[in-house]
Amino acid sequence: MRNRYKITVRGDARACIDNAPYDDEGSPWCEYPVLEGAKLKKLDGVTCDTCFSDYVDSDMAKYLSGGWMRFEWDPASEQLMTVVEYESSKFLKSDLLAEVLSYTQGQWSDGIGEGFEQTPAVQIDGCDVYISPWHDDQEIKIRSVKVKDEENSS
């Protein structure tokens, strides 16, 4: 029986109606309409088809797999959340979890996420909606949970 762990990275996302959510000085969400409330909730379930672990180039590649990005509406905070879930074949101590978190945030801001936010994710009311999985003051959390082995499940 081998142990498996699900590692979840979560942070609040932003969405706007336009392809240029940053101005020339890098200020986020300048004059473009930012989605809030009911319209933001419509983005629940949007996914990205690029696997984050495919781009890991460190020792993490030995034990990390998966890493699919999706967006979830969090009714408690009334925010859209960016979520990436990985699987690991070993328990990750806090230093390795911090490395996974840093890698994921880097992908959100300057890798997979940057490419994702440059293409409309959906249309709402006839307008293209762009989702940014990362922003400057984003709070990101990581959690690791042991997954019950499928062989022992009944």
N, C-alpha and C positions, 0 to 999 in steps of 0.2 A: 504494500500500500504506500503510495507516494502522497506527500502533502502538496496541496496547491493553495495559493493565496490570491484573493482578488484585491487589487489595489485600485482605489478610486480617487481621482483628482477632480476637485470641483472648485469653480470660481464663477462669479457673476459675469454675465455677458452683456453686450450692448448691441442694439440694432438701430439702423436708421434707413431712411428712404433716400438713397443717393449712392453713387459710387465713390464719393470723396469725403469720408467722415472726418478727415483731419485737414487742417489748413496748412499753409506753407511753413509755419513755424512749429508744426507738430502738435498744436493744441487740439485736444480731442473734441470731436462732436461740435464743431463750430456752428455755422448757421443752418446746418441740415436738420430736418425733422427727425428727432429721436423717438422711437416707439416706446410707449408706456402702456400699462394697464392691460385692457382687453386685447389690444392689437399685439402687444408683446406676448401675451399668453398663446396667441395663435401659432407661435414659433415652437411650441412644445412638440418634440418628436422629430425636428429637423436633424438630419445626420450628415456626416462627412464620410466618404468612402475610402479615405486614405488611412492606412494602418500606421500608427505612430511608432510601433516597435520595429517596423521595417527600416527605420532610419537611425536606430541606436547604433553608435559606433564605439561604445565603451564596453567594459566588462558586464554591463547590464544586459547585453545581448545574450549572454550565456543562460540567463534565467528569466528574462522578461519576454512576454509574448502579448499579442493583441494590442489594444490601445486604439479603440475606435471612438471618435468624438461624436457626441450628440448634445442636443440642447433640451433642457427640461425646465418647465415652469415650476417654480417653487411657491406654492400658495402661502406658506408662512411668511416669507419675506417679500412676496409679490415681485419676484425678480426672475429673469431668465438666467439659467445656470449653464455654463459649459461643463460637460462631464466627459472624462476619459477614463475607461476601465481597462486595466491590464490584468494579466495573470502572471504569477511568479511561481516557479518550482521550489523556491525556498523562502523562508521567513526573512524579511528585510528589516535590519536594525535601523535606528533613526537616521544614521548617516547615509545609508543607501536610499531610504525613503526621501530624504532631502534631495538626493541626486535625481531621483525620479521626478520629484516635484519641479526642480529647476529645469530639467530637460523638457518636461511637459509645458511649462510656462514659456520656455524658449521657442518651442514649436508653435504655441498659440500666438506669440507675438511676432516671430520672425521666420516662420517656416510654413508648416502646413496651414496654420491659422491665417497667416498673412495671405496666402493664396486663396484660401476659402473666402475671406472677407472681400475679395475683389470680384467675386461672381455673385449675382443675386441668388439668394437661398430660396426664396419664394416670392410670390406676388400677393399683396394685400390691397384690396380696393383698386386694382389695376396698376399699382405701383410696385416697382422692384424693391425688395427688401434685402439689405446687406447686414449680415451678422458678424460682429467682431467678437471672437472668443476671448479677447484679452483687452485690458486698458490699464493705464498707469496706476490708478489707485485700487486695483482689484485685490480682493481678499481671496486667497487660495488655500484650500484645505486638502489634506491627503489622509486616506484611511486604508488600513490593511486588515482583511478579515480572512480567516482560514475557511476554505471551501470544503464542504463535506465530500469525501471521496465517492465517486459514482459507483464503484464496485460494492461499497457498503450500504448504498441507498436501497431502500425497499419500498 
